[in-house]
């Protein structure tokens, strides 16, 4: 299945200001990743071409990294996700900047079902939270995009599964 998923947000700041906070992505001082509610984004070699990483079960490597306006990632997991996702930062004018996140993939087999029922809604919520963080960095009026009931349900299921794994691991260490 062809998937083209695009999120855009106009930020009322010059491009240089938005680029400066993009540079913090995946660092200890990350200002944009919504780490309070989502698994941290991590790379084995920092934000540079060839680095591998991801967040939670989603894995990818960095194919292009121009922190002045483009970071392009290629998916490696989940299986059945063939393609890329990217962040683009473009000046609208000298006072406004457009931040765009795009997923452009073909899904196959189980990957299609994962996309439709879990990854897409979770991804959409995560990216809107990320865009809220960018916007909120520059604004006194804080934006908070609301999650859908489906996203809330999925997150409860994931949390329950993670807790069960922790208990099982702890019990195995005791035995």
Secondary structure, 3 states (H helix, E strand, C coil): CEEEEEEEEEECCCHHHHHHHHCCCCCCCCCCCCCCCCCCCEECCCCCCCCEEEECCEEEEEEEEECCCEEEEEEEECCCEEEEEEEEEEECCCCCEEEEEEEEEEECCHHHHHHHHHHHHHHHHHHHHHHHHHHHHCCCCCCCCCCCHHHHHHHHHHHHHHHHHHHHHHHHHHC
